[in-house]
Amino acid sequence: MAANTWPSTIPQRPSPNGYSESPGKNTIRSQMDTGPSKQRRRSTAAARPITCSFEMTAAEVATFEDFFLNTLNDGSLAFNWKNPRTNSDAEFRFTQEYSLSNQGGDNWLVNCSLEQLP
């Protein structure tokens, strides 16, 4: 497991309707000169892509940004968190930068793209 953990002072679960998860692409397909393509499993495990959004206050956004920028070195390091669907401990990492949108006043929506590591 990773050395870093999702901060306890920010929301632990994504917003309702703000979570999607899919199986990772773990097959490789080769086109043949004739006949059907060949397809095989690439490896025994694959990362699972996840998109999620969190409703946060400005203070929580500041904590999240410190976690992303400083603790995770601009999101490059993995971290431990509970998978929101299975509620099991797992290792995750960001696959791209997060985005923020103001929902009015002190309410912010933080959008993230992650992957659950095998």
Secondary structure, 3 states (H helix, E strand, C coil): CCCEECCCCCCCCCCCCCEEECCCCCEEEECCCCCCCEEEECCCCCCEEEEEEEEEEHHHHHHHHHHHHHHCCCCCCCEEEECCCCCCEEEEEECCCCEEEEEECCEEEEEEEEEECC
